[in-house]
Amino acid sequence: MYSVKKQVSHEVTPGFLFVRMDDLPYKEHFIPAAGASSIYARDYGGYGPALFLLHGFPDNMHLYDYLVPELCRYFRVIVFDFLGWGRSDKPAGYPYSAQKQQEELASVIHYFKFSNCWLLAHDASGPPAINYYLAHQKKIQRLVLLNTYYSAMPTLRTPEAIWMFSRPLVRELAGFFALHIKPLNRVIYYWQVGKFIKRADRRRTLVPKLFEAFSRKGNFSAFLRLNADLLRTIRANSRRQEECKKAGQKVIIAFGGRDPYLNPGVADSFSELFEDARKFILPGAGHYVQVDAPEKLAEILIGEL
């Protein structure tokens, strides 16, 4: 059931200056999930604990372009695209949701057959990662939460574009205009995702790369359906807070301090939710903390080994 559909090895010249994760050697995997669909993953090897990096939306695995090179000497790093995103399949009619992403995560972990691993979640991957962790605490050595959300929290603010596409009635109108006026879709994406990155040099490089993938056929359907699922997911998780309070010993919270949406107040709420968690605030970083401060973030993770 979990056989490799395709596996490709990428090598680089010894002595090459590693800057982003595309510059590193890796193996590609296409992992069966949701029937005939497949999830695209990269395994960067290494001899430390397995570390799965989970992206949110509206992005993909390239959110970790700058973090992966900082971690590869200390972890066996694995990145993947959820169904509907990046290079993973985008099955027609698929019911994209946080619950489905939890199932996809389970497929990826099962495929690599690790009995003990780390999960690192950002933004919309927080709910599936946390719920997987609650269900499989013996399998997870550490759960790392970067500028994410889970349940109702007092200072949680929805990014403007996400607000438009997650509210009933408003999302139908926003979806219509985004689908039929392509330049508007680009303007909204560049503006919103650009606000997530504080480093101008990396904003100029990464936003076009993420938008190119976001523009591919089938990607917008995943975006719309995950937005429609957002409020339901938060309400459902708000009923699981007692479970979280008993499971904080393995949790690391690392938030960019300049995120106006998933802000330091949300990090404080996570500290209350996971009572024994360790919390770090990176003051100069924004919502995409792994882009703005990969070196500092890596230092935190390596220090927790």
C-alpha positions as CSV (number, residue, x, y, z in Angstrom):
1,M,0.0,0.0,0.0
2,Y,2.8,2.4,0.8
3,S,5.2,1.4,-2.0
4,V,7.2,4.1,-3.8
5,K,5.5,5.3,-7.0
6,K,8.7,7.1,-8.0
7,Q,11.9,7.9,-6.2
8,V,14.6,10.2,-7.7
9,S,18.0,11.1,-6.2
10,H,19.4,14.6,-6.6
11,E,23.1,15.1,-6.2
12,V,25.2,18.3,-6.1
13,T,28.9,19.0,-6.7
14,P,31.0,18.6,-3.5
15,G,32.0,22.0,-2.1
16,F,28.9,23.7,-3.5
17,L,27.7,26.6,-1.4
18,F,24.4,25.5,0.1
19,V,22.0,28.5,0.4
20,R,18.5,27.1,-0.1
21,M,17.0,23.7,0.1
22,D,17.0,23.2,-3.7
23,D,20.8,23.3,-3.5
24,L,21.1,20.3,-1.2
25,P,21.0,16.6,-2.2
26,Y,17.7,15.0,-1.6
27,K,15.5,12.0,-2.7
28,E,12.1,12.6,-4.1
29,H,9.2,10.4,-3.1
30,F,5.6,10.2,-4.4
31,I,3.6,8.7,-1.5
32,P,0.2,7.1,-2.1
33,A,-2.7,8.8,-0.3
34,A,-6.4,9.3,-0.8
35,G,-6.9,6.5,-3.3
36,A,-5.0,7.0,-6.5
37,S,-3.5,10.4,-5.5
38,S,0.1,10.9,-4.3
39,I,1.9,13.3,-2.0
40,Y,5.2,14.8,-3.1
41,A,8.0,14.6,-0.5
42,R,11.7,15.2,-0.2
43,D,14.0,13.3,2.1
44,Y,17.2,15.2,2.8
45,G,18.8,12.3,4.8
46,G,21.0,12.8,7.8
47,Y,21.6,10.9,11.0
48,G,19.6,12.8,13.7
49,P,16.0,12.4,14.6
50,A,13.5,12.6,11.7
51,L,12.0,16.0,11.4
52,F,8.8,16.6,9.3
53,L,8.3,20.2,8.1
54,L,4.6,21.0,7.5
55,H,3.5,24.0,5.4
56,G,0.3,26.1,5.8
57,F,-1.7,28.0,3.1
58,P,-1.4,29.7,0.7
59,D,2.1,28.2,0.3
60,N,4.0,24.9,0.0
61,M,7.2,23.2,1.1
62,H,9.3,26.0,-0.3
63,L,8.4,28.0,2.8
64,Y,11.3,26.1,4.3
65,D,13.9,27.0,1.6
66,Y,16.1,28.9,4.1
67,L,15.5,26.6,7.1
68,V,16.3,23.2,5.7
69,P,20.1,24.0,5.1
70,E,20.4,25.1,8.7
71,L,19.0,21.8,10.0
72,C,20.3,19.0,7.8
73,R,23.5,18.3,9.8
74,Y,21.4,17.7,13.0
75,F,18.1,16.1,11.7
76,R,16.9,13.8,9.0
77,V,14.7,16.5,7.4
78,I,11.6,15.6,5.4
79,V,9.4,18.2,3.7
80,F,6.3,17.5,1.7
81,D,3.3,19.2,0.0
82,F,-0.2,18.5,1.3
83,L,-2.6,17.3,-1.4
84,G,-3.7,20.3,-3.4
85,W,-0.5,22.2,-3.0
86,G,2.9,22.4,-4.6
87,R,3.8,19.3,-6.5
88,S,1.4,17.0,-4.8
89,D,-1.7,15.8,-6.7
90,K,-4.8,18.0,-6.8
91,P,-7.7,15.4,-7.1
92,A,-10.9,16.8,-8.5
93,G,-13.7,17.0,-5.9
94,Y,-11.4,16.2,-3.0
95,P,-12.9,17.4,0.4
96,Y,-9.9,19.4,1.6
97,S,-10.0,20.0,5.3
98,A,-7.8,19.9,8.5
99,Q,-9.0,16.4,9.2
100,K,-8.0,15.3,5.7
101,Q,-4.6,16.9,6.2
102,Q,-4.2,14.9,9.4
103,E,-4.9,11.7,7.4
104,E,-2.3,12.8,4.8
105,L,0.3,13.4,7.5
106,A,-0.4,10.0,8.9
107,S,0.2,8.5,5.4
108,V,3.6,10.3,5.2
109,I,4.8,9.2,8.6
110,H,3.6,5.6,8.0
111,Y,5.4,5.6,4.7
112,F,8.8,6.5,6.2
113,K,8.2,4.0,9.1
114,F,9.7,6.1,11.9
115,S,8.8,5.1,15.4
116,N,9.9,8.4,16.9
117,C,10.0,11.7,15.1
118,W,9.6,15.5,15.4
119,L,6.8,17.5,13.8
120,L,7.2,21.1,12.9
121,A,4.0,22.9,12.0
122,H,3.3,26.4,10.7
123,D,0.0,28.3,10.1
124,A,-2.8,26.0,8.8
125,S,-0.8,22.9,9.5
126,G,-1.0,23.5,13.2
127,P,-4.5,21.9,13.7
128,P,-3.7,18.6,11.8
129,A,-0.2,18.4,13.5
130,I,-1.6,19.0,17.0
131,N,-4.4,16.5,16.6
132,Y,-2.0,13.9,15.2
133,Y,0.3,14.5,18.1
134,L,-2.6,14.1,20.6
135,A,-3.5,10.8,19.0
136,H,0.0,9.4,18.7
137,Q,2.1,10.9,21.6
138,K,4.4,7.9,21.8
139,K,5.5,8.4,18.2
140,I,6.3,12.1,18.5
141,Q,9.5,13.2,20.2
142,R,8.8,16.9,19.8
143,L,6.0,19.0,18.4
144,V,7.2,22.5,17.2
145,L,4.6,25.2,16.6
146,L,5.5,28.2,14.5
147,N,3.1,31.1,14.2
148,T,0.0,28.8,14.0
149,Y,-3.4,28.5,15.5
150,Y,-5.6,25.7,16.9
151,S,-8.6,26.9,18.9
152,A,-10.3,30.2,19.8
153,M,-7.7,32.5,21.3
154,P,-8.2,36.1,22.5
155,T,-5.6,37.8,20.3
156,L,-5.9,35.7,17.2
157,R,-6.4,37.8,14.1
158,T,-7.3,36.4,10.6
159,P,-5.2,37.8,7.7
160,E,-7.3,40.0,5.5
161,A,-7.3,37.7,2.5
162,I,-8.0,34.6,4.6
163,W,-10.9,36.5,6.3
164,M,-12.4,37.2,2.9
165,F,-12.3,33.6,1.8
166,S,-13.4,32.0,5.1
167,R,-16.6,33.9,5.9
168,P,-19.9,32.7,4.4
169,L,-21.3,34.9,1.7
170,V,-18.2,37.0,1.5
171,R,-16.1,34.0,0.3
172,E,-18.5,33.3,-2.5
173,L,-18.1,36.8,-3.9
174,A,-14.3,36.8,-3.3
175,G,-14.0,33.4,-5.0
176,F,-15.9,34.6,-8.0
177,F,-13.8,37.7,-8.6
178,A,-10.5,35.8,-7.9
179,L,-11.4,33.1,-10.4
180,H,-12.6,35.5,-13.1
181,I,-10.2,38.4,-12.8
182,K,-6.7,36.7,-12.8
183,P,-4.7,40.0,-12.3
184,L,-6.7,40.7,-9.1
185,N,-5.8,37.2,-7.8
186,R,-2.1,38.0,-8.3
187,V,-2.4,41.4,-6.6
188,I,-4.1,40.0,-3.6
189,Y,-1.6,37.2,-3.3
190,Y,1.5,39.4,-3.6
191,W,0.1,41.9,-1.1
192,Q,-1.0,39.4,1.6
193,V,1.9,37.0,1.4
194,G,4.3,39.9,1.0
195,K,3.0,41.2,4.4
196,F,4.0,37.8,6.0
197,I,7.8,38.3,5.2
198,K,9.7,41.1,6.9
199,R,13.0,40.6,5.0
200,A,12.7,42.5,1.7
201,D,15.3,40.5,-0.1
202,R,13.6,37.2,0.6
203,R,10.2,38.7,-0.1
204,R,11.3,39.5,-3.6
205,T,12.6,36.0,-4.2
206,L,10.0,33.8,-2.4
207,V,6.6,35.5,-3.1
208,P,6.9,35.0,-7.0
209,K,8.0,31.4,-6.4
210,L,5.1,30.6,-4.1
211,F,2.6,32.4,-6.4
212,E,3.7,30.4,-9.5
213,A,2.8,27.2,-7.6
214,F,-0.4,28.7,-6.3
215,S,-1.5,29.6,-9.8
216,R,-1.3,26.0,-11.1
217,K,-4.6,24.2,-12.0
218,G,-6.4,22.8,-9.0
219,N,-4.5,24.7,-6.3
220,F,-7.2,27.4,-5.9
221,S,-9.8,24.7,-5.1
222,A,-7.7,23.5,-2.1
223,F,-7.4,27.1,-0.9
224,L,-11.1,27.8,-1.1
225,R,-12.1,24.5,0.7
226,L,-9.5,24.9,3.4
227,N,-10.7,28.4,4.1
228,A,-14.3,27.2,4.2
229,D,-13.2,24.6,6.8
230,L,-11.3,27.1,9.0
231,L,-14.0,28.3,11.4
232,R,-15.4,24.7,11.8
233,T,-11.9,23.5,12.7
234,I,-11.3,26.2,15.3
235,R,-14.7,25.5,16.9
236,A,-14.1,21.7,17.0
237,N,-10.6,22.1,18.5
238,S,-11.9,24.5,21.2
239,R,-13.6,21.4,22.7
240,R,-10.2,19.6,23.0
241,Q,-8.4,22.0,25.4
242,E,-8.3,19.6,28.3
243,E,-6.5,17.0,26.2
244,C,-3.9,19.6,25.3
245,K,-3.2,20.6,28.9
246,K,-2.0,17.1,29.7
247,A,0.3,16.9,26.7
248,G,2.6,19.9,26.8
249,Q,5.9,18.3,27.9
250,K,7.1,17.7,24.3
251,V,5.8,21.0,22.8
252,I,8.1,23.9,21.6
253,I,6.5,27.2,20.7
254,A,8.6,29.5,18.5
255,F,6.8,32.6,17.1
256,G,8.0,35.5,15.0
257,G,7.2,38.5,17.2
258,R,6.2,40.9,14.4
259,D,3.2,38.8,13.2
260,P,0.1,40.9,13.6
261,Y,-2.2,37.9,13.1
262,L,-0.7,34.8,14.8
263,N,1.0,37.1,17.3
264,P,2.9,36.8,20.6
265,G,-0.5,36.8,22.4
266,V,-1.4,33.6,20.5
267,A,2.0,32.1,21.6
268,D,0.9,33.0,25.2
269,S,-2.4,31.2,24.6
270,F,-0.5,28.1,23.4
271,S,1.6,28.3,26.6
272,E,-1.6,28.1,28.6
273,L,-3.0,25.4,26.4
274,F,0.1,23.2,26.7
275,E,1.1,23.9,30.3
276,D,4.6,22.5,30.2
277,A,5.6,23.8,26.7
278,R,8.8,25.8,26.1
279,K,8.1,29.2,24.4
280,F,10.4,31.4,22.3
281,I,9.7,34.7,20.7
282,L,11.9,35.9,17.8
283,P,11.4,39.6,18.0
284,G,12.5,40.7,14.4
285,A,10.6,38.0,12.5
286,G,7.2,38.1,11.0
287,H,4.5,35.5,10.2
288,Y,7.0,33.5,8.1
289,V,9.5,33.2,10.9
290,Q,11.3,30.4,9.1
291,V,12.1,32.8,6.3
292,D,12.9,35.8,8.4
293,A,15.0,34.1,11.0
294,P,16.0,30.6,10.0
295,E,19.4,30.7,11.8
296,K,17.8,31.7,15.1
297,L,15.0,29.2,14.7
298,A,17.5,26.4,13.9
299,E,19.5,27.3,17.0
300,I,16.4,26.8,19.1
301,L,15.6,23.4,17.6
302,I,19.2,22.2,17.8
303,G,19.3,23.3,21.5
304,E,16.3,21.1,22.2
305,L,18.0,17.9,21.0
